[in-house]
Structures are given as structure tokens and as C-alpha cells.
Amino acid sequence: KCDDILLFMPQLFARNGHGSQLNSYFLAAMVATYLGKAMVILEAPQKNSRYPNGSQFGCPIESFKNPEEFLNFKGNDHSELAMKRDFPNGLERLIKHPSWLSRECGIPTCDGTFDYDSWEAIRKDQRDLSRIGKPSQEILCAENRRNVKVTVMGGEEVRQFFNRQYREKMVSRSGRHARERAYNWAVRLGGTHYQAEVFSKTEEESVIWDYVSALIARSGLATFQPWIVRDVKQFIMSTELPLDVPHDSIHVRRGDKLLTDAREEVVNYWHSQGYERQVDFPLNYIPFTHYLRL
């Protein structure tokens, strides 16, 4: 079960938005399940992390060796407090990586010859391959007297390889082998025999991705750590919003979307406000107050 591994290294996207990090994680899971690989996450050790606490997702009280010491701490520098050595770091402080996807495989070390820096060097080689459109490469690794195939990807690489190498195959239904691959993919995502049969015969691309999304949602892949669930619940309760009535929600996209997808809408908005030249726009985005007037 651990002879073929997709080793996912999320550190590169640690400063991206939470949605971007989760999207890369889900995309890696899609690639791993499509290819029939176990997916193992390799987080950056403390010396390679950009974050003193080991994660971009903060420090819940459970992360400290002595929670009472944290609650009673009066200083400003929480780095003085000792943290648990085995507490999840990086992306895994946000999500629970399921055992059905990892197959409970450990991080391959090639019999102790590979560490984080070794895999990071290979990831960078994969990045260079992805940028010039070449296929991803597998490393054959001797592990406990057996050979393990390891494919290393970070957020950038998995997106590049998905678009250039896997996407077209994932939606193809031309021929028996393509339909068999689709059937097996659905089964790996937890689909029943009937659901996998339907999926293998579905040809419209948008419907295929909707089907994959539904299977992923039911698989438990998107499961947050218990402290995330608790803190979100406490925050929602603190807003005192009534929870027995429906509410409208608005997802305001900023960041890189301002330069691409949202740019036309931004330009149209400021033109409607009387600004003709883009250099004169007061802001490079639509003010949040505009959404509240809708």
C-alpha cells in the first residue's frame, strides 16, 4: 500500500490565502487518487519554516505543553512558552489528513539518506519540469528492503501538472481504458459501484467536476482539526447572530484576482462613479460598502 507515494510539500504556499492553500491540497488529493497513489504530507521542520510557531495557522491552546501557563501569561512574547514537539505544524494544524488517503504511510527517507532538504531539492526540479511542460518524474527510493516510487509536488507543481498532464485524462471517456480509470478513481474517492459506473459514463466536463466535488465532500477529505471547529463555533456564537434563520454571505475576492478575474468589474465600477482614467481610481478594488448596498 506504500509502494507508490505522492509526497505533498505545502510550505511554498504557506503565505497564500487560506483558500489557495486548501485548493492546492484538494488538487493534490485529486491527482493522488486518480493515479492510485498514497498521499503523504511533508511539512517543513522548524528550521525551514517561516513561522516561529511552526505554522501559518496560529497556536491553539492545545499546542502548548502547559495550557495553564499560556492562559496566565502576562508578557508580550509568547515564544517564551514551551510548545508540544509532536503538535501538527504547517497546513496540518488546519486540516486532518485522512488515513484512507495517506494509507498510514510514513514519510519516505530512502533508508535514512533523504531529509526535508533532499525532497525540497527534488521539488524544485519538478517545478522546473512543470514550467517547461515536461511530465512529472518519479524517484525510486529503497525503503526497508523494498522499492518505493515517490512523486514530489508542492502547490505550484501540482497545479502545473494538473493543467498540463492530468486534467485532460481525468475528463476523458474515449475508450475502455479511460472509462476504467474513471471508474477506479470514483471508487478510490469512496463512490459505490453504481456511482462509479455513472461517473465512468459521464462525459460533460462541468458535470464530471461537480461529481468529483460531491465525492470529495462525502469522503471526509475536508475535515478541520478539532480546535479549528471549536474556535470557529465560539466566534460564530460571539457574533450573536440568530442561527435559526437564513443569512446572505458575500465572498469578496482580493489578492491576485484583482489583476485578472475581477479587473473588468473594478474598472466598470469606478467608471460608473465618474472616474474615466484608471490612474485616477481611488482604489484598485470595489469598496466593501458597495456590496452592503446591494
N, C-alpha and C positions, 0 to 999 in steps of 0.2 A: 504493500500500500504506500510505501515511502520511497519507491524507486524512481518516481518522476515528480519533481517539485517545481512549482513556480515560487521563487523567493522574492517577495514584495518588500521593497525598501521605501517607506513613506516619508523619510526625513526631508527629501528635497522639496516637497510641497508643504512643509510644516508652517510656512508663513502665508500660504494661500488662505482664502476664505474657507470656512468650515465646509461649505457646500462643495467646493472644489476638491478638498481632501476626501470627502466621502464619495464623491463621484469617481475619483481615481481608484479608491478601494473597491467600489462596486464593479468598476470596469475590469479590474484585475481579477475579481471573483468570477466574472462572466468568462473571461479568457481561460482561466484555470479550469472551470467546469466544462467549457466547450472542448478543451484539449484533454480532459481527463486527468488533470494534474492535481496533486495536493497543493494547497496554497498556504505557505508559511510566511509569517511576517517577521522581518528582521529590523528591529528598532535600533536607533543609534545609541551606543553606550554613552555614558555621561561625558566622556572626554570629547566625543564627536557631536554632542548635542548643542544646539544654540540656546538652550534653556537651562538655567541653573537648577531648576526643579526636575529636569528630565522630560518635561512635556509642555506642549503648547496649550494644554487644556487645564492648566492650573493645578492646585493642590487641595483636594478634598480632605476633610479631617482624618479620613481613614489612611491617608498616605504618611502620617506622622507616627513615629514609634510610640510617642506618649501623647495621645489626643488631649488629655487634661492640660498638659504643658502648653499646647497650642491655644486652647481656649483661654488660658490665664496669662498668655504672653502679653507684655506691656510695651515691648520695644517696637522698632520700625523694620528691623532686618530679620525676616523670618528664616533666612538661610542659617541662622544660628541653631535652629531646631533640627533635630535628627529625623530623617525620613526612613521609612522601611526600604531595605535594599531590594526586596522582591516585589515592590509595588509596581504596577504596569506603567510603562513610560510611553512617550510619543502618542501616536494615534490610538494605541490600545488603552490609554487612560479614558478615552471616549467610548470606544465600542468593545463589545465582547466578540472576539473572533471565534466562530463556531468550530467545534471539534469535527463535525461532519465535513467541513471544508479543509481543515488542516490535517485531518486524519490522524491527529495527535502526533504528527511527525515533528522531530526536533529540528533545530537549525543545523543544516549540514556544515561540517567543519573539515571535510575531506581528511578524516583521521587526524584532526588536530593541526593541519597545515594551513587552514584558512581562518581568518578572523574577519571582523567587520570591514577593515580597510581593504582586505583582499577582495571581498564581494563588491565593495564600493568601486574599486578599480574596474572590475568586470562590468558593473552597471554603467560606468562611463563609456566603456567600449560599446555596450549595447546602445547607448544614446547616440553615439557617432554613427552606428549602423542604421538606426531608425531615421536619422536626419537625411541620409542619402538613399533611403528607400530599400535597403537590403533587409533580408529576413533576420529574425532574432536567432541567436546562437545558444546552443545548449552546452553546458560544461559537464563533462563526465567525471564524476567525483567518486573516489574509492572511500567507502564508509562502512566500517565494521565488516570487512571481507565481502562486500558486495558493491556493485556499481550503482550510483545514483545519478540520474540526469537532472541537472539544475538549470533553470532558466531564470535569470535575474532581471528584474524590472523595477523602476521607480515610477512615479506618477507621469513624468513626461514620456518615458519609453512605452508604457502600457497604452497611452493614448495614441502615440505614433503608430505602434504596431497594430493596434486595433483598427485604425482607419486604413492603413495601407496593406495589412496582411490578413486580417481575420474577418472584418466586417462583411465583406462580400461573400465569404464562405458561410458565415453564420446565417445569412438570409437566403442562401441558395437552396433550391429544392429540385434542381435539374439532375435527375438520375437517382438510382437506388442508393448509392453510397452517400450522397448528400442528404437524402431523407433519413438514412440510418444514423448519420451524425447528428441530425436534428433530434431524432427520437432519443438517442443516448444522452444528449445534452439536457433535454427536458427531464429525463429520469434522474440525472445527477442533481438537478435543481429541486428534486422532491416530487416531480409530477407522477401521477398514476399512469398505468398502461394506456388508458383511454385518453388522458390529457396529452401524453407523449405522441400518441397516434395522430391526434388532431393537430398538434404542433408541427409534426413532421410533414403534414399536408398543407399547412398554411403558407401562402405564397406572398401575400401583400406585406411589404416591409414594415409599415407602421403597425400592422396587427401583430407581426412577429415580435416587435419590441414591446408592445403592450403585454403580450403573452409572457415574455421573459420577465417583465416587471412584476406581473402578478405572481409568477412562480417564486421570484426572489422575495416578494413581500410575505408569502406564506412560509418560506423556508426558515425564517428566523434570522436571516443574514443581518438585517438591520436591527440589531439589538444593542441598546446602550448599557453601559456599566450601571450597576445599581445606585451609585452615588450621583450619577447624572440624572437618573429618573427621579430620585428623591429631591435633588435641588431644583429641578425644573418644576416639579409639583409644588414645592414650597414657594417658588417665585410666583407661579400662577395663582396660588391661594392668597399671596400677599397683595395681589392687584385688586382683590375683592370683586372681580368680575363675576356676575351670575353665570353659573355653568349649566343651567337648565334651559338656556335659550341659545339660538344660533348667533354667531358673530361673523362679521366680514373680516378678512385678513388681506393684507397687501404685502407682497414680497417686492421690495424695492431693490433693483439690481444696480450696483455701482461698479467700482473697480474697472476691470478690463472691458466690461460690457459697455462702458461709456464711449469707448473708442470704436466699437464695432456695432453690435446689435442695436444699441439704444441711441446711437448718434443721430439718426434721422429724426427720432421722436424729440430729442433735445433741441435740435435745430428748429423743428416745426413749432415747438412750444415757445421759444424765445422770439421767433418771427411773429407769432400771434400776440406777443406782448409789446410789439412795436420796435424790436431791435432788428435792423436789417443786416448789419455786418456781424459775422461770427466773432470777430475780435472784440466786439463791444458787449458780448454776452456777459452779464454779471457773474454767472456761474456756469460751470461746464456740465451741469446736471439740472434736472427738473426739481424745484424746491418741494420738500415734503408737504408743505402747506397746500400745494396744488392738489395732491392726492386726497387730502382731507375735505376738499370742496366737491369731490366727485359724488 
